[in-house]
Amino acid sequence: MVRDVYSWHDMGPLIRLETTLTGDRYLSILSDHLHSFISIVHSDELRQFQQDNAAPHASRVATKWLQEHSSDFRRFHWPPKSPKMNIIEDIRDALLQAVEKRSLPPRTPMDLLTALQDSWCEFPPGYLRTPVESMPRRFASLLRARGGPTRY
């Protein structure tokens, strides 16, 4: 399993997890990878962080760490069960397509990890601007699907 860190400006690290993601493992990703990445990439801007409501993300240790670091960046809360508003799926689809297009398909788990990391590094800076810019359309679509207004 891999986890990713990215922003509007740049792609961050792709992190290999050798086992299931727990609250403690998620905390190490936050402290070891997210914090330094967001501090460097967004050194002079409002820093926002988005996560879904998965159990490790909502764990006590992760929530406590995020509260302790609330002055470093603001956590953007997404409505639960709103996949149309989550660009993570778009990114993972693009990553898998990039791996599938490689001339040599991965044959072992280590080959797959290498292909994922290489493909991840090949995404250009600013790659995420298109999915992020689509958020207003996604939000309007979500509102329409739930019977809400078509404009906001």
Buried (B, 14 or more C-beta within 10 A) or exposed (E): EBBBBBBBBBBBBBBEBEEEBBBEBBBBBBEEBBBEBBEEBBEEEEBEBEBBEEEBBEBEBBBEBBEEBEEBBEBEEBEEEBEEBBBBEBBEEBBEEBBEEEEEEBEEEEBBBBBBBEBBEEBEEEBBEEBEEBEEEBBBBBBEEEEEEEEE
